[in-house]
């Protein structure tokens, strides 16, 4: 092929890419800066600003799970204003990584916030199946069972929660109530003493609808490093579909 003809084809290919209305991706360092900026905003509870940052990031990395999940975190923590958007975002995240327990866990947090305890319990059960050694999953399942009137089924989950993480205050409090109802007064008193010590010392971990108190699986994911292509070190692998033109021999 003549050099002039090849140059023309190359130019036409570039114009075709440009005509697709898809902007070239930023360098990997720029993606990481957006990621870190969003994490910083989330840590300061600036969830509206974090959502705006992460919307830019998922535009550039639509098939990346971590930015998509963190986007849902930023939306969820805007309360009623963001729960519907968070559920939509989590649907996409579930397609990207179906076996990640964080998706089901976060959907459970949202459903509980919305007052749908049945759906919340179902999602926490799914998360627990994927993460059977997670203390927060056991605790949330136990809370759902208690609220559904299944105190007996909840007891082993509270016991497992404190075995995996002895700092969960609510689990100790619920244990002392359960053991007291069953006549295990010595165990109940010990659990109550542990609960009070954790509360007084500040070492205890609380669970609520507040960010950082929803459970570790509901927190933004910090570690994310887009893989760089050896041929194009600024292009994150797997996030974009590109047409590559190979020069003739």
C-alpha positions as CSV (number, residue, x, y, z in Angstrom):
1,X,0.0,0.0,0.0
2,X,1.3,3.4,-0.9
3,X,2.2,5.7,2.0
4,X,-0.2,8.4,0.8
5,X,-3.1,6.0,0.6
6,X,-2.3,4.5,4.1
7,X,-2.2,8.0,5.6
8,X,-5.6,8.8,4.0
9,X,-7.1,5.7,5.5
10,X,-5.6,6.4,8.9
11,X,-7.1,10.0,8.8
12,X,-10.5,8.6,7.8
13,X,-10.3,6.1,10.7
14,X,-9.5,8.9,13.2
15,X,-12.3,11.0,11.8
16,X,-14.7,8.0,12.2
17,X,-13.7,7.6,15.8
18,X,-14.1,11.3,16.5
19,X,-17.6,11.2,14.8
20,X,-18.7,8.6,17.3
21,X,-19.0,11.4,19.9
22,X,-16.8,9.5,22.3
23,X,-14.1,11.6,23.8
24,X,-10.7,10.0,24.2
25,X,-10.1,8.7,27.7
26,X,-7.9,10.7,30.0
27,X,-4.6,9.3,31.2
28,X,-4.6,6.6,33.9
29,X,-3.3,9.2,36.3
30,X,-6.3,11.4,35.6
31,X,-8.6,8.4,36.3
32,X,-6.9,7.8,39.6
33,X,-7.1,11.5,40.5
34,X,-10.9,11.4,40.0
35,X,-11.0,8.2,42.1
36,X,-9.0,9.8,44.9
37,X,-10.9,13.0,44.8
38,X,-14.2,11.1,45.2
39,X,-12.8,9.1,48.1
40,X,-11.8,12.3,49.8
41,X,-15.2,13.9,49.2
42,X,-17.0,10.8,50.6
43,X,-14.7,10.8,53.7
44,X,-15.8,14.4,54.3
45,X,-19.5,13.4,53.8
46,X,-19.6,15.6,50.7
47,X,-21.8,13.1,48.9
48,X,-23.3,15.4,46.3
49,X,-19.8,16.5,45.2
50,X,-18.6,12.9,45.2
51,X,-21.5,11.8,43.0
52,X,-20.6,14.5,40.4
53,X,-16.9,13.4,40.5
54,X,-17.8,9.7,40.1
55,X,-20.3,10.4,37.3
56,X,-17.4,11.7,35.3
57,X,-15.3,8.7,36.2
58,X,-17.9,6.1,35.2
59,X,-18.3,7.9,31.9
60,X,-14.6,7.3,31.2
61,X,-14.6,3.8,32.8
62,X,-18.1,2.4,32.2
63,X,-17.1,-1.3,32.8
64,X,-15.1,-0.7,36.0
65,X,-16.8,-2.0,39.1
66,X,-15.1,0.1,41.8
67,X,-16.1,3.5,40.5
68,X,-19.6,2.3,39.9
69,X,-20.0,0.9,43.4
70,X,-18.5,4.0,45.0
71,X,-21.0,6.1,42.9
72,X,-23.8,4.1,44.6
73,X,-22.3,4.8,48.0
74,X,-22.3,8.5,47.3
75,X,-25.9,8.4,46.1
76,X,-27.2,6.3,49.0
77,X,-25.8,8.7,51.6
78,X,-27.9,11.5,50.2
79,X,-30.8,9.8,51.9
80,X,-34.2,10.1,50.1
81,X,-32.7,12.2,47.4
82,X,-30.4,9.5,46.2
83,X,-31.8,6.1,47.0
84,X,-33.5,5.6,43.7
85,X,-30.3,6.5,41.8
86,X,-28.3,4.3,44.0
87,X,-30.5,1.3,43.3
88,X,-30.2,1.9,39.5
89,X,-26.4,2.2,39.9
90,X,-26.2,-1.0,41.8
91,X,-28.1,-2.9,39.1
92,X,-25.3,-2.0,36.8
93,X,-22.7,-2.9,39.4
94,X,-24.3,-6.3,39.9
95,X,-24.0,-7.0,36.1
96,X,-20.3,-6.0,36.3
97,X,-19.5,-8.2,39.3
98,X,-22.4,-10.6,40.1
99,X,-20.6,-12.4,43.0
100,X,-19.5,-9.3,45.0
101,X,-21.3,-9.3,48.4
102,X,-21.1,-5.6,48.7
103,X,-23.8,-5.0,46.0
104,X,-26.4,-7.2,47.9
105,X,-25.3,-5.7,51.2
106,X,-25.7,-2.1,50.0
107,X,-29.1,-2.9,48.4
108,X,-30.1,-4.3,51.8
109,X,-29.1,-1.1,53.6
110,X,-31.2,0.9,51.1
111,X,-34.2,-1.4,51.5
112,X,-34.0,-1.2,55.3
113,X,-33.8,2.6,55.0
114,X,-36.9,2.5,52.8
115,X,-38.7,0.4,55.4
116,X,-38.9,-2.8,53.4
117,X,-37.5,-5.2,55.9
118,X,-38.4,-8.3,54.0
119,X,-36.4,-7.3,50.9
120,X,-33.6,-6.1,53.1
121,X,-33.3,-9.4,54.9
122,X,-33.3,-11.2,51.5
123,X,-30.4,-9.1,50.3
124,X,-28.4,-9.5,53.5
125,X,-28.9,-13.3,53.2
126,X,-27.5,-13.1,49.7
127,X,-24.5,-11.1,50.9
128,X,-23.9,-13.5,53.8
129,X,-23.9,-16.5,51.4
130,X,-21.2,-14.7,49.4
131,X,-19.3,-13.6,52.5
132,X,-20.0,-16.1,55.3
133,X,-17.2,-14.8,57.5
134,X,-18.3,-11.2,57.5
135,X,-19.5,-10.0,60.9
136,X,-21.7,-7.2,59.5
137,X,-23.6,-9.7,57.3
138,X,-24.3,-11.9,60.3
139,X,-25.4,-8.8,62.3
140,X,-27.7,-7.4,59.7
141,X,-29.3,-10.8,59.0
142,X,-29.8,-11.2,62.8
143,X,-31.5,-7.8,63.0
144,X,-33.8,-8.6,60.1
145,X,-34.8,-11.9,61.7
146,X,-35.5,-10.2,65.0
147,X,-37.7,-7.6,63.3
148,X,-39.5,-10.5,61.5
149,X,-40.2,-12.1,64.8
150,X,-37.6,-14.9,64.4
151,X,-35.6,-14.3,67.6
152,X,-34.5,-18.0,67.9
153,X,-33.1,-18.0,64.3
154,X,-31.3,-14.7,65.0
155,X,-29.4,-15.9,68.0
156,X,-26.6,-17.9,66.2
157,X,-26.0,-14.9,63.9
158,X,-25.5,-12.5,66.8
159,X,-23.2,-15.1,68.4
160,X,-21.2,-15.4,65.1
161,X,-21.1,-11.6,64.7
162,X,-19.3,-11.1,68.1
163,X,-17.1,-14.1,67.5
164,X,-15.9,-12.5,64.2
165,X,-15.8,-9.0,65.6
166,X,-16.1,-8.6,69.4
167,X,-16.5,-4.8,69.1
168,X,-20.1,-4.8,67.6
169,X,-22.0,-3.2,70.4
170,X,-25.5,-3.9,69.0
171,X,-24.8,-7.6,68.8
172,X,-23.8,-7.8,72.5
173,X,-26.9,-5.9,73.5
174,X,-29.1,-8.2,71.5
175,X,-27.3,-11.2,72.9
176,X,-28.0,-10.2,76.4
177,X,-31.7,-9.7,75.6
178,X,-32.0,-13.1,74.0
179,X,-30.1,-14.9,76.7
180,X,-32.1,-13.1,79.4
181,X,-35.4,-14.2,77.8
182,X,-34.1,-17.8,77.7
183,X,-33.1,-17.8,81.3
184,X,-29.3,-17.7,80.7
185,X,-28.8,-14.9,83.2
186,X,-25.1,-15.4,83.7
187,X,-24.4,-15.2,80.0
188,X,-26.8,-12.3,79.7
189,X,-25.1,-10.3,82.4
190,X,-21.7,-10.9,80.9
191,X,-22.9,-9.7,77.5
192,X,-24.5,-6.6,79.0
193,X,-21.2,-5.8,80.8
194,X,-19.4,-6.1,77.5
195,X,-21.9,-3.9,75.8
196,X,-21.5,-1.2,78.5
197,X,-17.7,-1.4,78.5
198,X,-17.6,-1.0,74.7
199,X,-20.0,2.0,74.9
200,X,-18.0,3.7,77.7
201,X,-14.6,3.2,76.2
202,X,-15.5,4.2,72.7
203,X,-14.0,1.0,71.3
204,X,-17.4,-0.3,70.3
205,X,-18.7,-0.3,66.7
206,X,-22.2,1.0,66.1
207,X,-24.6,0.3,63.3
208,X,-27.0,2.9,61.9
209,X,-28.0,4.5,58.7
210,X,-25.1,6.9,59.0
211,X,-22.1,6.4,56.6
212,X,-19.3,4.4,58.3
213,X,-21.9,2.9,60.6
214,X,-23.7,0.9,57.9
215,X,-21.1,-1.9,57.9
216,X,-17.7,-2.2,56.3
217,X,-19.2,-3.7,53.1
218,X,-21.2,-0.5,52.6
219,X,-18.1,1.8,52.6
220,X,-16.4,3.1,49.5
221,X,-13.7,0.9,48.0
222,X,-10.3,2.6,48.3
223,X,-8.1,0.3,46.2
224,X,-8.5,0.7,42.5
225,X,-5.7,0.7,39.9
226,X,-6.7,0.7,36.3
227,X,-4.5,-1.7,34.4
228,X,-2.3,0.0,31.9
229,X,-1.8,-1.4,28.4
230,X,1.8,-2.0,27.5
231,X,1.2,-0.5,24.1
232,X,-0.7,2.5,25.4
233,X,0.3,3.1,29.0
234,X,-2.3,5.8,29.4
235,X,-5.2,3.5,28.4
236,X,-7.0,1.5,31.2
237,X,-7.5,-2.0,29.9
238,X,-11.1,-3.3,29.7
239,X,-12.8,0.1,30.1
240,X,-12.9,1.1,26.5
241,X,-13.5,-0.4,23.1
242,X,-11.0,0.9,20.5
243,X,-10.4,0.3,16.8
244,X,-6.7,-0.3,16.3
245,X,-5.2,0.3,12.9
246,X,-2.3,-1.9,12.2
247,X,0.1,-0.6,9.5
248,X,0.8,-3.0,6.6
249,X,4.0,-5.0,6.4
